[in-house]
Amino acid sequence: QVQLVESGGGLVQPGESLRLSCAASGPRFSASVMAWYRQVPGQERDFIAGIYVNGMTKYADSVQGRFTISRDRGMRTVWLQMGSLKPEDSAVYYCHAAKGRVQYWGKGTLVNVSS
């Protein structure tokens, strides 16, 4: 069973930066797309950023220009560099990987942006 493990969350002040990591472990799995989502309690899980095996990236409007997604060549590790963080960026951030109909989710890492 493939597992996605996120790391890098924490408490930061507004305007600061944070880098999240997500690594796939377990049986050999090379995703065709890896992405980050975030969820605030009581709200839906929202797409934040995604990267495809061909290197194409997509971002939610709310993070465009502030966040950057990147990946390793094997599509088993993905990073999310977050800059100019705002209190409204506070959420649990989840890693997602998919290939065809097969998809996996991480358990999430908490990001808290507060002064």
C-alpha positions in Angstrom: 0.0 0.0 0.0 1.4 3.4 -1.0 1.5 5.9 1.7 1.9 9.7 1.4 3.6 11.4 4.3 3.4 15.2 4.6 5.8 17.3 6.7 6.8 20.9 7.2 3.6 22.4 8.7 3.8 24.6 11.7 3.0 28.0 13.2 4.3 31.1 11.3 3.6 34.8 11.3 1.8 36.6 8.5 4.2 37.4 5.7 6.5 34.5 6.4 7.3 31.5 4.3 6.9 27.7 4.8 7.8 24.7 2.8 5.7 21.5 2.8 7.0 18.2 1.7 5.2 15.0 0.7 6.9 11.7 0.1 5.4 8.5 -1.2 6.5 5.3 0.4 5.7 1.7 -0.2 5.3 -0.2 -3.4 6.7 1.4 -6.5 4.3 4.0 -7.6 4.9 6.9 -10.0 2.0 9.3 -10.0 0.9 11.1 -13.1 -0.3 14.0 -11.0 0.5 15.2 -7.5 -1.3 18.0 -5.8 -1.9 19.8 -2.6 -5.3 20.5 -1.1 -6.2 22.3 2.1 -9.2 22.1 4.5 -10.5 24.3 7.2 -12.7 22.6 9.8 -16.3 22.6 8.7 -15.4 23.5 5.1 -14.7 21.5 2.0 -11.3 20.4 1.0 -10.0 22.8 -1.7 -7.5 22.3 -4.4 -4.4 24.5 -4.0 -1.8 23.4 -6.5 -1.0 20.5 -8.8 1.9 19.3 -10.9 1.8 16.8 -13.7 4.3 14.3 -14.9 5.1 16.6 -17.9 5.9 19.5 -15.5 2.7 21.5 -16.1 1.4 23.2 -13.0 -1.9 24.6 -11.9 -2.8 26.9 -8.9 -5.8 28.1 -7.2 -6.4 31.8 -7.7 -6.0 32.4 -4.0 -2.4 31.2 -4.0 -1.2 32.1 -7.5 2.0 34.0 -7.3 2.6 33.2 -3.7 2.9 29.4 -3.7 5.1 27.2 -5.9 4.7 23.4 -6.4 7.6 21.3 -7.5 8.4 17.6 -7.7 11.2 15.1 -8.1 11.7 13.4 -11.4 10.2 10.1 -10.2 7.0 11.8 -9.2 7.3 10.3 -5.7 8.0 13.5 -3.8 6.3 16.9 -4.1 7.0 20.2 -2.3 4.9 23.3 -1.8 6.8 26.5 -1.2 4.5 28.9 0.4 5.3 32.6 0.6 3.6 35.8 1.9 1.5 33.7 4.1 -1.8 35.1 5.3 -4.0 34.1 8.2 -6.6 32.8 5.7 -4.0 30.3 4.6 -4.3 28.5 7.9 -5.6 25.0 7.3 -4.7 21.3 7.2 -2.8 20.7 4.0 -3.2 17.4 2.3 -1.0 15.7 -0.3 -2.7 13.9 -3.2 -1.3 11.6 -5.8 -3.1 9.9 -8.7 -2.5 7.7 -11.7 -5.5 6.8 -13.7 -8.2 5.7 -11.3 -5.7 5.0 -8.5 -5.3 7.8 -6.0 -3.9 8.3 -2.6 -4.2 10.9 0.2 -1.9 11.8 3.0 -3.1 12.4 6.5 -2.3 16.1 6.4 -0.1 18.6 8.0 -1.3 21.7 9.9 -0.4 25.2 8.9 -1.2 28.0 11.2 -0.6 31.6 10.2 -1.0 33.9 13.2 0.6 36.8 14.8 
